[in-house]
Amino acid sequence: MRLIVVKIFILLSLFSCNSKIDNQDYSEEHDILIDSLLNQSNDYTKSKEERYELANKTRNALLTYSNSPKGREYFFKLAGRYYNIEKYEDYHDISKDVYKMSIKKNDSSGIARGLSYIGDYFYEKFITDSAYYYYSKSEKIYEQINDSEGENTVKFAKARILFFEKDFAGSETVVVDILKRAIKNKNYRLTYECYLTLGNILDGVGNFSESSKYYNKAFKTTDLLKEEPQYQLLRAQIYNYLGILYTKKGEYETAIEYLKDALSFSDFKLSEPILYSNLLNNLGYAMVKSSNLKSKEFLYKSFKIRDSLGYGPGIVTSKISISEYDLLKKDTISAIDNCVNSAKLAHSIKLFDDELKALNILSKIDKKNKVLHMERYVNLTDSLHNQERVTRNKFARIEFETDEIITEKNVIQEEKDEISKQRWTILGLSLIALIFVFMIYTNRIQRAKNRELLLEQQQQKANEEIYQLMLDQHSKIDEGRQAEKKRIAQELHDGIMSKLTSTRLNLFVLSKRNDEETIKKCITHIDGIQEIEKEIRAISHDLNRDIFAAKDSFKAIIESLFENQKNISEANYSIEIDDKISWESIDSPTKMHLYRIFQESLQNIYKYAKAKNVSASIKKLDSHIFIQIKDDGQGFDVKKAKEGIGLKNMNARISAINGEISFESEKGKGTTIKINIPA
């Protein structure tokens, strides 16, 4: 009886040891310090430099904090602080760390939140396909755990991307649906964002009256957000959009009034220099449109701030605004110069709408090059329309592929749940059986002993059967080994031995004759030895894997990319891909980033390099994959080009997959791109 009780205790213990105790968090004083640092780093009365320093102090305080719910929440808050001060690389690093922490603890909410944060990083870097991918993955997890608030936030982020890519109808449909839920759940910040975005969408399609209504609804919603640290910023943002809207409508005095009011809400000069420069530029532009020469002060002040920050989009719009001021002064030469510079910069950082604005002005004022500007304007417009269609298809494909991945995961999870259910059923039945045996034992001792003897006999028989099965299994394994040895012997005898014999006989003539003609003939047989060596190596490899396995599809995609480039270019293209790389073990985001980098590199070579030879290689070295793309073109100044969107995008993509990238180039000496990523 005592033995049965012990067995029950052990069985219950085995099924109750699933939970782990997290490392204990720090003292209450340490938590108070972290809370204080987080609050200070979110104080919008401080400059961004001060808030960045406080965020870094918080990061140091959290270095050894445990992977507990409280610890992960602290890391998410810290990521938010970096995001608010536009330190996106720090934000990305913290977001990836807390995402991995959430995976370790199987925290679905944290995983979904981490994915959405990583999506925000790519959105700010204008890498919209990656952003949409991470948002979609996050959305599916929020759906699974019935977190409607998180789901709405991510859906709204996807709607922003659709708006950015000019899919106004698709964006509006999603935002209206989210707005209904936000109002129902009294999520006032999301309600504000929805009203503001609907205003932007309607402004984008030229419906100014409806756009104005939604901007005003957004402004009214800020009355419910007075406790927000960004309260004044939210209000100023709406007045900024209203100022832009009334400038478009030609109601310049109303626009000027809104923009001046926005500047009076708070001193944004230190806390939000980009917003401050936007307000100054938009105010100056409205004054230009109203023929007010005092606009110069605001336009140049805005340009100076943007230039000091290296804020490319702002520099472009400032130069366009200043060119219109030049036209107001009838300084056509200066206006043309500013427009040409803004068009070039806009093109280099892919702000094609602003490039169109600059080209439109140039086509009107640059009489000498009018036709050239018009042709560029028409070609760019057509290209953007085509790109919009391609982008919409791309997002639909990302949505579909994400659904497929989630479906596969759900099937696996269902199988795991079924196995777990079966285990608990077995446990329950086992416990019932043990209790039943215990009751029988206490009531009928002798019968229990007889039953125990019978069970022992059955167990002995089962053990004998299992032992026999093991013997049979070993016999089959030995048969398989013998068959494999026989096959290899046949390969060696029929193939390699016959070739070796033939080669030996052909070389034997050297012992008889060693004249020059005989030596030349025999040299050809030496190549045959290399072929025999390859066959032996192939047989060796064949012991572990099927040498006729189908090639990886990703390899075919990259080779197809190079083949397509050959068809449109006069340069010689070649690529070498290491067969040792197991592409199926590499995740989809990594392969997508590598494909985009190859696309960008080949496009840049085709457009700018004027290369005659282009070569690439993908090799596996230990636990890393090394990629090299090389051309013999005209090269470029790496230091000057580092600020370009193309190189930034490459760096961002490699950073996302924990890799390293370097660019080696000199003018007239070609370019080499080296990439190193974990295998």
C-alpha positions in Angstrom: 0.0 0.0 0.0 2.8 2.3 0.9 4.4 1.6 -2.5 1.3 2.7 -4.4 1.0 6.0 -2.4 4.7 6.7 -3.3 4.0 6.0 -7.0 1.0 8.4 -7.1 3.1 11.1 -5.4 5.9 10.7 -8.0 3.5 10.7 -10.9 1.8 13.9 -9.7 5.2 15.5 -9.1 6.2 14.9 -12.7 3.2 16.7 -14.1 3.5 19.7 -11.7 7.1 20.8 -12.4 6.4 22.8 -15.6 6.7 26.2 -14.1 10.0 28.0 -13.6 10.8 30.7 -11.0 12.1 33.9 -12.7 15.1 35.6 -11.3 14.0 37.9 -8.6 13.8 41.6 -9.7 15.8 44.3 -8.0 14.8 46.1 -4.8 11.9 48.5 -4.6 14.5 51.4 -4.5 15.9 50.2 -7.8 12.5 50.1 -9.4 11.8 53.6 -8.2 15.0 54.8 -9.8 14.0 53.2 -13.2 10.5 54.6 -13.0 11.9 58.1 -12.3 14.4 57.9 -15.2 11.6 56.7 -17.6 9.4 59.6 -16.5 12.2 62.1 -17.0 13.1 60.8 -20.4 9.5 61.3 -21.4 9.4 64.9 -20.2 8.8 67.0 -23.4 9.9 70.2 -21.6 13.4 68.9 -21.9 15.5 68.9 -25.0 16.0 65.7 -27.0 19.7 65.6 -26.0 18.7 65.6 -22.3 16.0 62.9 -22.9 18.5 60.8 -24.8 21.0 60.9 -22.0 18.3 59.9 -19.5 17.2 57.1 -21.7 20.8 55.8 -21.9 20.9 55.9 -18.1 17.7 53.8 -17.9 19.3 51.4 -20.4 22.3 50.9 -18.1 20.1 50.4 -15.1 18.2 47.7 -16.9 21.3 45.8 -18.2 21.0 42.9 -15.7 17.3 43.1 -15.0 15.5 39.8 -15.0 13.3 38.5 -17.8 10.1 38.9 -15.9 6.8 40.6 -16.9 7.9 43.8 -15.1 11.4 43.6 -16.7 9.9 43.2 -20.2 7.5 46.1 -19.6 10.4 48.3 -18.6 12.3 47.4 -21.8 9.2 48.2 -23.9 8.9 51.6 -22.2 12.6 52.3 -22.8 12.1 51.4 -26.5 9.3 53.9 -26.7 11.5 56.7 -25.2 14.1 56.1 -27.9 11.4 56.2 -30.6 10.0 59.5 -29.3 13.4 61.1 -29.6 14.0 59.6 -33.0 16.9 57.4 -32.0 15.7 54.6 -34.2 18.8 52.4 -34.1 18.7 52.3 -30.3 14.9 51.7 -30.5 15.5 48.8 -32.9 18.1 47.2 -30.7 15.9 47.3 -27.6 12.9 46.1 -29.6 14.8 43.1 -30.9 16.0 42.3 -27.3 12.6 42.4 -25.7 11.1 40.4 -28.6 13.7 37.6 -27.9 13.0 37.8 -24.2 9.2 37.4 -24.9 9.9 34.3 -27.1 12.0 32.7 -24.3 9.0 33.1 -21.9 6.4 32.1 -24.5 4.8 35.5 -23.9 2.4 35.9 -26.9 1.5 39.5 -26.0 5.1 40.5 -25.7 6.0 38.7 -29.0 3.2 40.5 -30.8 4.2 43.9 -29.3 7.9 43.3 -30.2 7.0 42.5 -33.8 5.0 45.7 -34.0 7.9 47.7 -32.6 10.3 46.2 -35.2 7.7 47.1 -37.8 7.7 50.7 -36.6 11.5 50.8 -37.1 11.3 49.8 -40.7 8.4 52.2 -41.3 10.5 55.1 -40.0 13.3 53.9 -42.4 10.9 54.0 -45.3 11.3 50.2 -45.8 7.6 49.7 -46.1 7.5 46.0 -47.3 9.5 44.9 -44.2 7.3 47.1 -41.9 4.1 45.6 -43.4 5.5 42.1 -42.9 6.2 42.5 -39.2 2.9 44.3 -38.7 1.0 41.4 -40.3 2.8 38.9 -38.1 2.0 40.9 -35.0 -1.7 41.3 -36.1 -2.2 37.6 -36.4 -0.8 36.9 -32.9 -3.0 39.7 -31.4 -6.0 38.0 -33.1 -5.1 34.6 -31.6 -4.9 36.0 -28.1 -8.0 38.2 -28.5 -6.2 41.4 -27.8 -8.4 43.8 -29.7 -6.5 47.0 -28.6 -3.2 45.6 -29.8 -4.8 44.3 -33.0 -6.3 47.8 -33.7 -3.0 49.5 -33.1 -1.2 47.3 -35.6 -4.0 47.5 -38.2 -3.8 51.3 -37.9 0.0 51.0 -38.6 -0.7 49.0 -41.7 -3.3 51.6 -42.8 -0.6 54.3 -42.5 1.6 52.3 -44.9 -1.3 52.0 -47.4 -1.7 55.8 -47.1 2.0 56.4 -47.6 1.9 54.2 -50.7 -1.2 56.2 -52.0 -3.7 53.4 -51.6 -6.2 56.0 -50.2 -9.3 53.8 -50.6 -7.7 50.8 -48.9 -6.3 52.9 -46.1 -9.7 54.7 -45.5 -11.6 51.3 -45.2 -9.2 50.1 -42.5 -9.1 53.3 -40.6 -12.9 53.7 -40.5 -13.2 50.2 -39.1 -10.6 50.9 -36.4 -12.2 54.2 -35.5 -15.5 52.5 -34.7 -13.7 50.1 -32.3 -11.6 52.9 -30.8 -14.7 55.0 -30.0 -16.4 51.9 -28.5 -13.4 51.1 -26.3 -12.9 54.7 -25.4 -9.3 54.6 -26.7 -9.0 58.3 -27.1 -5.4 58.4 -28.4 -6.2 55.9 -31.2 -9.4 57.8 -31.9 -7.3 61.0 -32.4 -4.9 59.2 -34.7 -7.8 57.8 -36.8 -9.5 61.2 -37.2 -6.1 62.8 -38.1 -5.4 60.1 -40.7 -8.8 60.3 -42.2 -8.2 64.1 -42.6 -4.9 63.3 -44.4 -6.6 60.8 -46.6 -9.4 63.1 -47.7 -6.8 65.9 -48.1 -4.9 63.5 -50.4 -7.9 63.0 -52.7 -8.7 66.7 -52.7 -11.8 66.6 -50.5 -10.8 69.6 -48.4 -14.2 70.3 -46.7 -14.5 66.7 -45.3 -10.8 66.8 -44.5 -11.3 69.9 -42.4 -14.1 68.3 -40.5 -12.0 65.3 -39.4 -9.1 67.6 -38.5 -11.4 69.5 -36.2 -12.8 66.2 -34.7 -9.2 65.2 -34.0 -8.6 68.6 -32.3 -11.7 68.2 -30.1 -10.5 64.7 -29.1 -7.3 66.3 -27.6 -9.5 67.7 -24.8 -9.6 64.1 -23.6 -5.8 63.8 -23.8 -4.6 66.6 -21.5 -2.7 64.1 -19.4 -0.6 63.0 -22.4 3.0 64.2 -22.3 2.6 65.1 -26.0 -0.6 67.0 -25.5 0.6 70.3 -27.0 2.4 68.5 -29.8 -0.8 66.7 -30.8 -2.7 70.0 -30.9 0.0 71.7 -32.9 0.1 68.8 -35.4 -3.6 69.3 -36.2 -3.2 73.1 -36.7 -0.2 72.4 -38.9 -2.3 70.2 -41.2 -5.1 72.8 -41.2 -2.6 75.4 -42.2 -1.5 73.3 -45.1 -5.1 72.5 -46.1 -6.1 76.2 -46.2 -3.0 77.1 -48.1 -4.1 74.6 -50.8 -7.6 76.1 -50.8 -6.1 79.6 -51.3 -7.4 80.9 -48.0 -3.9 82.1 -47.0 -4.9 84.4 -44.0 -6.8 81.5 -42.4 -3.8 79.3 -42.9 -1.4 81.9 -41.4 -3.7 82.2 -38.4 -3.7 78.4 -37.7 0.1 78.1 -38.1 0.8 81.1 -35.8 -1.5 79.6 -33.2 0.3 76.2 -33.5 3.6 78.0 -32.8 2.1 79.6 -29.7 1.0 76.3 -28.1 4.5 75.6 -26.7 8.2 76.3 -27.3 8.9 73.4 -29.7 12.3 74.8 -30.7 14.1 72.5 -28.3 11.7 69.7 -27.6 10.5 69.1 -31.2 12.8 70.9 -33.7 11.4 69.0 -36.7 7.8 70.0 -36.0 9.1 73.6 -35.2 10.8 73.8 -38.6 7.7 72.4 -40.3 5.5 75.1 -38.8 8.0 77.8 -39.7 8.2 76.6 -43.3 4.5 76.2 -43.8 3.9 79.6 -42.3 6.5 81.2 -44.6 5.0 79.4 -47.6 1.5 80.6 -46.8 2.9 84.1 -46.6 4.6 83.7 -50.0 1.3 82.7 -51.5 -0.3 85.8 -50.0 2.6 87.9 -51.6 4.1 88.8 -48.2 7.8 89.3 -48.5 8.2 89.0 -44.7 8.0 85.3 -45.4 11.8 85.2 -45.9 12.5 85.2 -42.2 10.5 82.1 -41.5 11.6 80.2 -44.6 15.3 80.7 -44.0 15.0 80.0 -40.3 13.3 76.7 -41.1 15.9 75.8 -43.7 18.7 76.5 -41.2 17.2 74.1 -38.6 16.6 71.4 -41.1 20.0 71.7 -42.6 21.7 71.5 -39.1 19.7 68.3 -38.4 20.5 66.8 -41.7 16.7 66.3 -42.2 16.6 65.5 -46.0 12.8 65.7 -46.5 12.7 69.0 -44.8 15.6 70.4 -46.8 13.8 69.5 -50.0 10.5 71.2 -49.1 12.4 74.3 -47.8 14.2 74.7 -51.1 10.9 74.4 -53.0 9.3 77.0 -50.7 12.4 79.4 -51.0 12.2 79.0 -54.8 8.6 80.3 -54.8 9.8 83.2 -52.6 12.5 83.9 -55.2 9.8 84.0 -57.9 7.8 86.5 -55.7 11.0 88.7 -55.8 11.3 87.9 -59.6 14.7 86.3 -59.0 14.2 83.5 -61.6 17.8 82.4 -61.6 17.8 81.7 -57.9 14.4 80.0 -58.1 15.7 77.7 -60.9 18.8 76.9 -58.9 16.8 76.0 -55.7 14.3 73.9 -57.7 17.1 72.0 -59.5 18.8 71.3 -56.2 15.6 70.2 -54.5 14.6 67.9 -57.4 18.1 66.2 -57.3 17.9 65.7 -53.5 14.3 64.5 -53.6 15.2 61.9 -56.2 18.3 60.7 -54.3 16.2 60.1 -51.1 13.1 58.8 -53.1 10.8 61.7 -52.3 9.2 61.5 -55.7 6.1 63.7 -54.9 8.4 66.5 -53.9 10.5 65.9 -57.1 7.3 66.2 -59.1 6.6 69.6 -57.4 10.0 70.9 -58.2 9.8 69.6 -61.8 6.4 71.3 -62.2 7.8 74.7 -61.2 10.9 74.2 -63.4 8.7 73.4 -66.4 7.1 76.8 -66.0 10.1 79.0 -65.2 13.1 77.3 -66.9 12.2 78.2 -70.5 15.5 76.8 -71.8 15.0 73.3 -70.4 11.2 73.3 -70.3 10.8 70.2 -72.6 13.4 68.2 -70.6 11.6 69.0 -67.3 8.2 68.1 -68.8 9.5 64.8 -70.1 11.0 64.0 -66.7 7.7 65.0 -65.0 5.6 62.7 -67.3 8.0 59.8 -67.0 8.2 60.0 -63.3 4.4 60.3 -63.0 3.9 57.1 -65.1 6.6 55.3 -63.1 4.9 56.2 -59.8 1.6 55.0 -61.0 3.1 51.7 -62.0 5.0 51.4 -58.7 1.7 52.0 -56.7 0.1 49.0 -58.5 3.2 46.8 -57.8 3.2 47.9 -54.2 -0.4 47.1 -53.6 0.2 43.6 -55.1 3.3 43.2 -52.9 1.3 44.0 -49.7 -1.4 41.6 -50.7 1.2 38.9 -51.2 2.8 39.6 -47.8 -0.7 39.3 -46.2 -1.2 36.0 -48.0 2.2 34.6 -47.0 1.7 35.7 -43.4 -1.6 33.9 -43.3 0.0 30.7 -44.6 2.7 30.8 -42.0 0.2 31.4 -39.2 -2.0 28.6 -40.5 0.9 26.2 -40.4 1.7 27.3 -36.8 -1.9 26.8 -35.8 -1.9 23.3 -37.2 1.3 22.5 -35.3 -0.2 24.0 -32.1 -3.4 22.0 -32.5 -1.3 18.8 -32.8 0.6 19.8 -29.7 -2.7 20.5 -27.8 -4.1 17.2 -28.9 -1.0 15.4 -27.6 -1.2 17.3 -24.4 -4.9 16.4 -24.1 -4.0 12.7 -24.6 -1.4 12.9 -21.9 -3.8 14.3 -19.4 -6.3 11.7 -20.4 -3.8 9.0 -19.8 -2.8 10.6 -16.5 -6.4 10.7 -15.4 -7.1 7.1 -16.4 -3.9 6.0 -14.7 -4.8 7.7 -11.4 -8.3 6.1 -11.5 -6.7 2.7 -12.2 -4.3 3.2 -9.3 -7.1 4.2 -6.9 -9.2 1.2 -8.1 -6.2 -1.1 -7.5 -5.7 0.5 -4.0 -9.4 -0.1 -3.1 -9.2 -3.7 -4.3 -6.0 -4.2 -2.4 -7.5 -3.1 0.9 -10.6 -5.2 0.5 -9.3 -8.4 -1.1 -5.6 -8.8 -0.3 -5.3 -12.3 -1.7 -7.0 -11.5 -5.0 -4.8 -8.5 -5.4 -1.7 -10.7 -4.9 -2.9 -13.1 -7.6 -3.7 -10.2 -9.9 -0.2 -8.8 -9.3 1.3 -12.2 -10.2 -0.7 -12.2 -13.4 0.4 -8.7 -14.3 4.0 -9.7 -13.7 3.6 -12.6 -16.0 2.0 -10.4 -18.7 4.8 -7.8 -18.2 7.4 -10.5 -18.6 5.8 -11.6 -21.9 5.6 -8.0 -23.1 9.3 -7.5 -22.2 10.2 -10.7 -24.2 8.2 -9.4 -27.2 9.9 -6.0 -27.0 13.3 -7.7 -26.8 12.4 -9.8 -29.8 11.4 -6.6 -31.7 14.7 -5.0 -30.8 16.5 -8.0 -32.2 14.5 -7.9 -35.4 15.2 -4.1 -35.7 18.9 -4.6 -35.3 18.8 -7.4 -37.9 17.1 -5.0 -40.3 19.7 -2.3 -39.6 22.5 -4.8 -40.3 20.9 -5.9 -43.5 20.7 -2.2 -44.6 24.3 -1.7 -43.8 25.4 -4.8 -45.7 23.3 -3.7 -48.7 24.9 -0.2 -48.6 28.4 -1.8 -48.3 27.6 -4.0 -51.3 26.3 -1.0 -53.3 29.5 1.0 -52.5 31.7 -2.0 -53.4 29.8 -2.3 -56.8 30.3 1.5 -57.4 34.1 1.2 -56.6 34.6 -2.0 -58.6 32.4 -1.3 -61.7 33.2 2.4 -62.0 36.4 3.5 -60.2 38.5 0.4 -60.4 37.9 0.0 -64.1 38.8 3.6 -64.7 41.9 3.3 -62.5 43.0 0.1 -64.4 42.5 1.9 -67.7 44.5 4.9 -66.6 47.3 2.7 -65.2 47.6 0.8 -68.5 47.6 4.1 -70.5 50.3 5.5 -68.2 52.3 2.3 -68.2 53.6 3.1 -71.7 55.8 5.8 -70.0 58.0 3.0 -68.6 58.6 1.9 -72.2 58.8 5.2 -74.0 59.3 8.7 -72.7 59.5 10.8 -75.9 57.6 14.1 -76.0 54.7 12.8 -78.1 54.1 9.9 -75.7 54.2 12.3 -72.7 51.7 14.6 -74.2 49.3 11.7 -74.8 49.7 10.5 -71.2 49.1 13.9 -69.7 45.5 13.8 -70.8 45.0 10.6 -68.7 46.1 12.5 -65.6 42.9 14.6 -65.9 41.1 11.3 -65.7 42.6 10.8 -62.2 40.9 14.0 -61.1 37.6 12.7 -62.5 38.1 9.5 -60.5 38.9 11.6 -57.4 35.5 13.5 -57.9 33.7 10.2 -58.2 35.2 8.9 -55.0 34.3 12.1 -53.2 30.7 11.9 -54.6 30.4 8.3 -53.3 31.7 9.5 -49.9 29.2 12.4 -49.8 26.4 10.0 -50.9 26.8 8.1 -47.7 25.1 10.9 -45.8 22.8 12.6 -48.3 21.1 12.2 -51.7 23.3 13.8 -54.4 20.3 14.1 -56.7 18.3 16.3 -54.2 16.5 19.2 -55.9 18.2 22.5 -55.8 17.0 25.2 -53.4 14.5 27.6 -54.8 16.2 30.6 -53.3 19.4 29.7 -55.2 17.3 29.6 -58.4 15.7 33.0 -57.6 19.1 34.7 -57.2 20.5 33.0 -60.4 17.4 34.1 -62.2 18.0 37.7 -61.0 21.5 37.6 -62.5 20.2 36.0 -65.7 17.6 38.8 -66.1 20.3 41.4 -65.6 22.4 39.8 -68.4 19.5 40.2 -70.8 19.3 44.0 -70.2 23.0 44.8 -69.9 26.1 44.5 -72.1 28.2 43.7 -69.0 29.4 40.1 -68.2 27.5 38.8 -65.1 28.5 35.7 -63.1 27.5 34.3 -59.8 28.8 31.4 -57.7 26.7 29.9 -55.0 28.1 27.4 -52.4 26.1 24.1 -52.6 26.9 23.6 -48.9 24.4 26.2 -47.9 21.1 24.8 -46.7 18.7 27.5 -47.8 15.6 25.7 -46.4 17.0 26.2 -42.8 17.3 30.0 -43.3 14.2 32.0 -42.4 12.1 33.9 -44.9 12.9 37.5 -43.6 16.6 36.8 -44.0 16.2 35.6 -47.6 13.9 38.5 -48.4 16.5 41.0 -47.1 19.3 39.3 -49.1 17.2 39.3 -52.3 16.5 43.1 -51.8 20.2 43.8 -51.3 21.1 41.9 -54.5 18.3 43.8 -56.4 19.6 47.2 -55.1 23.2 46.4 -55.9 22.6 45.2 -59.4 20.3 48.2 -60.1 23.0 50.6 -58.9 25.6 48.8 -61.0 23.4 49.0 -64.0 22.5 52.7 -63.5 25.8 54.2 -62.3 28.8 51.9 -62.5 29.3 51.5 -66.2 30.9 48.2 -65.4 32.1 45.6 -68.0 32.3 42.7 -65.5 30.1 41.9 -62.5 30.7 38.9 -60.3 29.1 37.7 -57.1 29.7 34.8 -54.7 27.8 33.3 -51.8 29.9 31.0 -49.6 29.5 29.2 -46.3 32.4 29.8 -43.9 32.0 27.9 -40.6 28.7 29.2 -39.0 28.5 32.2 -41.3 27.5 33.0 -44.9 29.9 35.3 -46.7 28.6 37.3 -49.7 30.7 39.4 -52.1 29.4 41.5 -55.0 32.1 43.0 -57.2 32.3 45.2 -60.3 35.0 46.9 -62.4 33.0 50.1 -62.9 33.8 53.7 -62.2 33.4 53.4 -58.4 32.2 56.1 -56.0 33.2 58.0 -52.9 32.0 55.8 -50.0 32.1 58.6 -47.4 29.9 60.9 -49.5 27.5 58.1 -50.5 26.9 56.8 -46.9 24.0 59.2 -46.4 22.2 57.9 -49.5 18.9 56.0 -49.0 20.2 53.0 -50.9 23.2 52.3 -48.7 21.1 53.2 -45.6 18.5 50.6 -46.6 21.2 48.0 -47.1 22.7 48.7 -43.7 19.2 48.6 -42.1 18.4 45.3 -43.8 21.7 43.7 -42.7 21.2 45.0 -39.2 17.8 43.4 -39.1 19.3 40.0 -39.6 22.3 40.5 -37.3 24.8 40.7 -40.1 27.6 43.0 -41.2 28.1 44.8 -44.5 31.0 46.9 -45.8 31.5 48.9 -49.0 35.0 49.2 -50.7 35.2 51.6 -53.6 37.4 54.2 -55.2 36.7 56.3 -58.3 37.9 54.5 -61.4 38.6 51.3 -59.4 35.3 49.5 -59.2 33.2 48.6 -56.1 33.2 45.6 -53.8 30.3 44.9 -51.3 31.0 42.4 -48.6 28.3 40.8 -46.4 28.6 38.5 -43.5 25.5 36.9 -41.8 24.9 34.0 -39.4 24.2 30.8 -41.3 
